[in-house]
Amino acid sequence: MSVASMTGYARAEGHDAQVSWVWEAKSVNGRGLEIRCRLPSGHDALEVAAREACNRKLKRGNLQLSLNVHRVADAPALRVNQELLDQILTLVDNIGAAHQNIAPARWDGILSIKGVLEPAETEEEDAEATRTTRETAMKATLETALDQLAAMRAAEGARIGAVLVGQLDEIAQLAEKAGATAALRPETLRERLRHQVAAVLDAVPSLPEERIAQEVALLAVKADVREELDRLRAHVAAARELIADGGAVGRKLDFLSQEFNREANTLCSKASDVELTRIGLDLKAVIDQFREQVQNIE
């Protein structure tokens, strides 16, 4: 399983003898899974099934789902109510026989009488079996659209995953570079600590030995960034594992990106020379890019 993006678009079509339909699905980034359905009148019963299908296939993202239904162009649009027409024709004949001076009725007038022509779908739409069959076909088309959307999100996620791996490589390289700087060599640390202790004693010559020990310990902790570098390496390993495992790991990667940023900030605050400060700033820049990309991950 690979990581997936939260952005994508898909469209799937279907039809039967009377109507055709089109499902469209569009998703963008979101904190959770938010589904908005737009269905035509008479198809509201499909919303429950649509939401269930979305929840099965997607974990995060703002999803807009729409269904458009059209009657097939060559399908009969109207039917004649033969029983009513026969009654009207009988009345026309009777009236014509009784009143010879009345002009004969015209067919356009007869057909315009309410109820003579009826929508052809009345019988078909009232048939429960036909409705059930159509809804089943529409649900199958929806599954196709959501599968296409998931595939598009997965393809985009694979591209983002490759970018994330490259950024993790860069973070790891910068951490190693920081660990190899001259400022972190033992002899350099000892010399700096010696000068700092001397400065403290010059400022307060009568400082008690216990207080001196405390100040030495504090200076040593402040100068040592090895713990931050170790945590950076551990976070890189954890992020690599999440990307390799795949699935809905966006929230966990976002948390790790915050941890990356925290360690980089601490490294910059402890940096005692220009080289280490520069590495810390480079780390922050890469981590910001990493976090921006993570916002797109499901």
Residue, then its C-alpha position, 0 to 999 in steps of 0.5 A: m500500500s502506498v500513500a495517497s493524495m487527497t486531491g483528485y477527480a473522476r467521472a463515470e457514465g451509465h445508462d439503461a433503456q430510458v435514461s443515462w446518468v453521470w457521476e462526478a467526484k472531486s476531492v481536495n485537502g481536508r482535515g477529515l472526510e467531508i462528503r457533499c452529495r448533490l443528487p437530482s430530485g427523485h434519487d435521494a435514496l442513493e445518498v446513503a449508499a453513496r456516503e457508505a461507498c465513500n467511507r469505504k474507499l476514502k479516509r480524508g479529504n473534502l469530497q464533492l459528489s454529484l449525479n446528473v440524470h438525463r432521459v435518452a433522446d430517442a426514448p418516447a417522451l409521451r404516451v396516449n391515454q387511450e381510454l380518455l381519448d375514446q371518451i372524448l372522441t365519442l363526445v365529439d361525435n355526439i356533439g357533431a351529430a346534434h349540432q351540424n353547424i359546429a365546426p369539426a374538432r381539430w386533432d391539435g385541440i383534442l390532444s391538448i386536452k389535459g390527460v390525453l397525453e401523459p409522460a411515458e415514464t409514468e408506468e415505468e417509474d412506478a414499477e418497483a422492479t425497474r427502479t431497483t434495477r436502475e438504482t443498482a446500476m447507478k450504484a455500480t457506476l458510482e463504485t467505478a467513479l470512486d475507484q477511478l478517484a482513488a486510483m488518481r489519488a494514489a498516483e498523485g500520492a506516489r509522486i508526493g511520496a517520492v518528493l517526501v523521501g528526497q526531502l527526508d534524505e536531505i534532512a538526514q544529510l544535514a543532520e550528519k553534516a551538523g554532527a560533523t561540524a568543528a563546533l561539536r568536536p570534543e576538544t572544541l566543546r571542552e575549550r569553549l566550556r573552559h572559556q565560559v567557566a572562566a568568564v563566570l568566575d571573572a564575573v563572580p570570583s567568590l562563587p561557591e563550588e556547588r554553584i560553579a558545578q551547576e553553571v558548568a552543567l548548564l553550559a555543557v547542556k546548552a552547548d551539546v546538540r547531539e540529543e537533537l540530532d539523535r532525535l532528528r535521525a529517529h524522526v527520519a527513520a519513523a517517517r520513512e517507515l510510515i511512507a513505506d507502510g502507506g495508507a492514511v498516514g498524513r496525520k502522523l507525518d504532519f505530527l512528525s513534521q512538527e517534531f522535525n521543526r522543534e528539533a531544528n529550532t532547538l539546534c539553531s538556538k544552541a548553535s555556537d558558530v556560523e556553520l552550525t547556524r547555517i545548517g540549522l536554517d537549511l534544516k528549517a527550510v527543508i522541513d517547511q517544504f516537507r510539511e507543505q507536501v505532507q498537507n496533501i497526504e491522506 
